[in-house]
Amino acid sequence: MEKLIFEKSKPGRKGFTLPNLDIPAADLNALLPEKFLRKNANSLPEVSENEISRHYIRLSQLNYNIEQGFYPLGSCTMKYNPKVNEKTAGMGGFTELHPCSEDVHAQGALQLMFELGEGLKEITGLQGVSLQPSAGSQGELAGILMFRAYHLDRNDAKRTNILIPDSAHGTNPASAAIAGFNVISIKSKEDGSIDIEDLRSKADDTCAGMMITNPSTIGIFEKQIVEIEKIIHGVGGLLYMDGANLNSLLGIVRPGDMGFDCVHINLHKTFSTPHGGGGPGAGPVCVSDKLVPFLPIPQIKKEGEAYQLVMDCPKTIGKMHTFFGNFGVLVRAYTYMRMLGAKGLREVSENAIINANYLMALLKDEYEFPYKEFCMHECVLSADRQKENGVSAKDIAKRLLDYGFHAPTIYFPLIVHESMLVEPTETETIESLNSFADAMIKISQEAKTNPDLVTSAPQNAPLKRLDDALAARKLNIKWS
Ligand SMILES: *Cc1c(COP(=O)(O)O)cnc(C)c1O
């Protein structure tokens, strides 16, 4: 392993040049209380500019990223982020605008947010929007808080339950619980669809609403959605769509037409803004007429040619974020939407679906696919066959790193044994899909002929297998 920056340190080397001080030096002893003063000089590494530059470039190369290769991380939509998004997000008019500017001095930014919101309303077929939530999960919380406000506004306090299918993303039950609801789990059937009888038996006048993902987290379109909508609205509940999988629906199907009252959109997934490593993201929510009065504030209104922020919304759930959410992400998403236009957005989804089905076809002889029908933008396979030779989904994921690919999502969805959730996205060429499938097939063959090679993978990565449980519990990122 190459030496770390602290080990390269040599007294007197430096990589910076500071101008001479042209004001009197401050007397730190007079400024700071004794207890805050350093007793000994700090021991920062002393290195040249050349060495520090190599250090950081080397670190960046240890990290896998979407600029480097294929990233089939199911449910995360790790598509390539066009560079033009960065160009617009870096424009001075946006980066130098103070968030407390008067509306009249921020017309361009307000127009951008307004038009992005109108675009999202059109894509989802819904009547209201807030761009404020800063993640999909925060969009969920905003939506469920609006459900609560809606029922309480009608003096209907008995609705204490939110129904959620057992295939749901973990953030769904977490959001419902944080908003103060009990979570009632709804079973899935063999084919991955919702068990309507189970739903019927649990939907009554204690139901505040149901959260579902369509297409579901197994990548299959829930065909019973019309029936589900009737059941939930029939008992007076509201219907929430986790829109993180919107990458397969753009310009094809609208959540509003399916009867949803609220949907969050992960701009950092579907609308191509960089993500991973915890953000920043944006999880705008679109809502039906019923929920418009409860949307977060401020709202953006257009009067004539002028845009203004409106705070006077008496039934609002309040603010979800400081100022207007993560504005830079909104600029990137707006750029993406305008560059593609309506036709281009539909092509995004069509190509995402074709790519996922193509991979499924290439892999179906070698891997078990529990759901045989056509998938949407992602497909779930199981490593059950490879498991007979002692090779698990995790081992296959680790071996993929040796072949130069990021691993897919593993062990999610929870309802499939040894699951691997593969989402190729629309931005990959047929050549990259073919080489990923080749690697997957090779690994499956290795599982038969040389399982130890796979179970001890990765062989070529900068680090071997880490103890991830220990790393999470006793994280140590300090050099010593
Ligand atoms: C990513 C994702 C979420 C959560 O979105 P964040 O922006 O990470 O909070 C919720 N549901 C599904 C299905 C997702 O894929």
The ligand as a MOL file (V3000), in Angstrom:
LIG
                    3D

  0  0  0     0  0            999 V3000
M  V30 BEGIN CTAB
M  V30 COUNTS 15 15 0 0 0
M  V30 BEGIN ATOM
M  V30 1 C -34.3210 6.0710 -2.8000 0
M  V30 2 C -35.6420 5.6390 -2.3890 0
M  V30 3 C -36.3030 6.2880 -1.3190 0
M  V30 4 C -35.6740 7.3320 -0.4380 0
M  V30 5 O -35.1580 8.4460 -1.1100 0
M  V30 6 P -33.9870 9.3130 -0.4350 0
M  V30 7 O -33.8170 10.4830 -1.3340 0
M  V30 8 O -32.7780 8.4290 -0.3850 0
M  V30 9 O -34.4380 9.6880 0.9380 0
M  V30 10 C -37.5890 5.8760 -1.0180 0
M  V30 11 N -38.1820 4.8720 -1.6910 0
M  V30 12 C -37.5740 4.2320 -2.7220 0
M  V30 13 C -38.3090 3.1350 -3.4430 0
M  V30 14 C -36.2760 4.5880 -3.0980 0
M  V30 15 O -35.6760 3.9420 -4.0890 0
M  V30 END ATOM
M  V30 BEGIN BOND
M  V30 1 1 1 2
M  V30 2 1 2 3
M  V30 3 2 2 14
M  V30 4 1 3 4
M  V30 5 2 3 10
M  V30 6 1 4 5
M  V30 7 1 5 6
M  V30 8 2 6 7
M  V30 9 1 6 8
M  V30 10 1 6 9
M  V30 11 1 10 11
M  V30 12 2 11 12
M  V30 13 1 12 13
M  V30 14 1 12 14
M  V30 15 1 14 15
M  V30 END BOND
M  V30 END CTAB
M  END
